[in-house]
Amino acid sequence: MADNERPRRRADRDDRGRAGRPGRDRGERGDRGDRRRANRGGRGQAEARGPRTGPQRPGFREERMGLRANEPALPDDVRADELDPSVRQDLRSLAKDNADAVARHMVMAASLLAEDPGKALRHARAAKDRAGRVGVVRETLGVAAYHAGEWREALAELRAARRISGGPGMLAVMADCERGLGRPEKAIELGRSAEAEQLDEDDRTELAIVLAGARRDLGDVAGALLELETRNPDPRAEDLASARLFYAYGDALAAAGRLEEARTWLRRVAKLDPDDALQARARLDELGKGR
């Protein structure tokens, strides 16, 4: 899933991976700005079977009773069609009323992720209660739990999403959860798994940032630099994923005592990030000699 930009997870980490927002919220595509859903190799068997009939079908009671007890309320102006169409497709095995409620909870989870991750988590849990056999719903809950700092829950849900849907899943987020649980060795192990080879380029960059953080957790600054250098930081790049890589690289260089090189990379971040979402300017000030 990286460092300093999203809702509170581990404020002491300035080099960790980033999670995408669940369910493609309200026209956005995730924290990165271009986050795709996890690369899933196919649908789970429960989704492929389609809806069951009779009272045992998932969501049957909820359809008759409306909101469940303790389920967070859904504002009237939140609509199911605000969810990305490709995500809504994953809900097609559910009865329509239940699918709409699940979609609206997913929209709320995504919308609240930055400002109120705890409330986002409650909506994501409500979606799971209604559609726990749908991979993207479990993934949404995993991401929300990650943003709320619930590392164990996040890991469990993201693992469940991978079992249901296949593919590498949100490997960087899972590795960062291992860091949150104080298990950097496990994070590195995930980064060396076969699934890591299936990630796209942006997700490989995110994973490298997390693995560098895990190396630094272990006191291995040289190893952290090597992890980041596998992504070949290119000073000519101008995308946000590169800016995040530059920040992690500059921060690791500073930890290695290579301050002038660190400032050079952090100045590039500041140039690419005029809103200072990555807080490169503050880091430059900490390193002295300003910008």
N, C-alpha and C positions, 0 to 999 in steps of 0.2 A: 500496500500500500500504500519518512520522510518527514519532513521536519517541522517547519515552524509556521505552516500556514493554516492549518485547519482547526476545527474545534478542538477543545482540549482533549488530548490523549495522554501523552507523556511529555510534560513541558520541559523536562530536563534533557530531552533528546533534540539535537539540532541537525541530525543527519539521518533521519529514518524515512521509511517509505510512505507512500501516500495511498489512501484508499479512494476509490471512486464513490460517488454518491449512489445510493440504491435507487433502482427503478427509473433512472433518467428523469430527474425532477424538473417539472415545469419549464420545459424548453431548454434547460441546461443539460450538459452531458457529463457532468461530474466535476470533481475538484480540479482536475487537470485542465478542464475546459474542453477536452476532447476525449474524455474517458469513455471507452467502450465497455459494454458488459463483458463479463469474463468469457474467454474462449471456451465454449462448451462443445464437447465432441458429439453430443446428441441428447435427445430427451430421455428422461428417466422412464422406467417402465410404468410407473403409476400414472404419469401424464399421458403416455401413449395409449393406455387402455381406455381413456375417456371416462366420462362420469358414470358412477354406479347408479343404480335405480333403487328406489325405496328409501326408508328412513335412515339407513346406514350410510347413505352417500355423504361425503364431507360437506359440511355447511348446511345440512337439511334443517337442523334445529335452529341455527342462526337465522335462516331465511324466514322462519315463522316467528321468531322471538325478537328480531331486530338486533340491536347491539347486545353483545354479551355483558354479563355482569363484570364490572371493572374495566370494560373496554373503553378507551378514550373516545370522547365524542368527536364526530366528524362535522366540521362546518358545512353549512348548506352550499357554500359556493365552491367547494372542492369537488371536482368532477372526475369520474373514472377516465374520461377521454384525455385528461391531462397527462396520463402516463404514456410513455413511449409506446407506439403501436407494436413494436417487436416484443416488448415486455408483456403487453396485454395478450398477445398471442399465446404466451406461456400459461395464461390463466384460462384457456378455453376449455379445459377439462372440468371446470367448476360450473355449477349452476349460475345463471346470469346474475341474479341478485347477489349471490355470494361473491362472484367474481368482481362485481362493481364495488362491493364493500372492501374487498382485499385491495383492489386498485386504488381506491381513495385513501386507505391507510398507508399504502406505499407512497402515494403522492405526498401525504402529510409527513411521513418519515423523511423523505428527501428534502422537503421544504424547511423542516425544522432542524436539519442536521447541524448547521453552522451555529444557529442562535440558541438552540435548546436541545442538545443531544440526548438528554434524559427523556424528554417528551418524545423525541423522534424514536427512541428505543421502545417506548410504550406502544407507539403506533405499529412499529415493525413486529413487535411481539403479538399484537392483535391480528396482524396479517398472517403470521405463522399459525396462530390458534385456528384460523379459518381454512388455511391452505398449506398445511405442513408438509404435504407431499410434492409441492411444486418447488423445483430447484431455485428459481429466481427469487422466490419469497424467502427461502432459507438464506440465500446470499444477501438479500436486503437486510435481514435481521443480523447477519454476521457483520456487515459493514456498520450498521447502526450501533451494535454492541462495541465494535472497535472504537468508534468515535466517542462513545461514552466511557471508554476505559475498562470495559468488561471483557478482559482478555480471554478468559476461559470460555465464556459464552460465545464470543466471536469465533474462536477456533472451532468449537463444536459445531456451530452453524455453518461455517464455511466448509468444513469437512463434509457435513451432510449435503451441502449443495453440490460438492464435487461427486459424491456417491450417486446422487440422483441424476446429475446432468453430464458428468464426464468432463474431460478437458482439464487444463492445468489449474483452473480456478484462480482465485486472487492470491497468488503465491506470495507476493511481496507483503500483503496485509497479514497473511498467516505467519510469515517469518517475523514480522514486526510484533505480532502478538506474543510470539515466543520470547522476544526481547523483553516485552512488558512483564512477562512472567519470570524474568530473571534467568532465562535459558538461552543465552546467545549461541551456545553450541548447537542447539536444536535449530535455530534460525539458519545457521551456516549449513547444516545438514539438509534443510529444505531447499536451500539455494543450489545445492549440488545434486538434487534429485532429477530424475529423467523428465519430470513435468516441466522443469525450468527451461528445457530445450524447446518447448512448444510455445513459449511466450513471444509476443511481438516485440518490436524494438523498444517502444516506450516502456512496456512492462519490464523488459530486461534492465532498462536503466533504473526503474524504480527498485527492482530487486537488488541491483548493485549498490544503491544508496543504503538500503536496509542492511545488506551484508557488511558494508563498510562500517555502519554503526555497530553491528554485532562484534566486528573485529576490535573496534575501539572499546566496547564494553569489556573486552578481554585484555585491554591494555596493549593491543597490537596495532599501533598507528601505521607502521610500515605496511602491514597486511591490509589495512583500510585503504591506503593509497593505491595499492595494487588492485583491489576490487574495483575502485573507481576508474583506474586507468584501463581496465578491460573494456570500458565503454568509449575509449578514445575521445576524451573531451576535445571538441573542436571550437576554438575561440570564434570562428566565423558563424557558428550556429546562432539562431535567433529565436528558437521556439522555447516554450515554457519548460518542457522536459529537460532541455539542455541547461536552462537557467538553474533549475533545481540541481542538476548534476554539478554545475559550476560552483554552486554554493557549498555542496557537500565536499567537493574537492578542495575549495579554498579553505574551508573549516578544518579539514584534515591536514592540509599543508601548514596551517597555523599551529595545530597540535604537534606537528613534527618540528616546529621551530623555523620553518621556511616562510618567514613573515612577508617578505616582499612579494614572493610568488603568490602567497595567499591573498594579499591586497589586490594584485592584478586580476585574479579570477573573481574576487568579490566585487570589484569595480565593474566587471562585465555584467554580473548579476544585476547590479544597481541600474545599469543602463538598459537592460532588457525588462526590468520590472519597475516602471515609473511610479506605480502605486505602493511600492515597497512591501508587497505582500510577504516576501521572503525575509524581510528585515535585514537585508545586506548592509544597509547604511549603518544600522546600529552595530552590526558586527565589525564593520570597518572602524567605527569610532572606538570600539573596544580594543582594536589592534593598534590604534594610534595613527598619527599622521593623516587622519581624516580620509577624504576621498580623493 
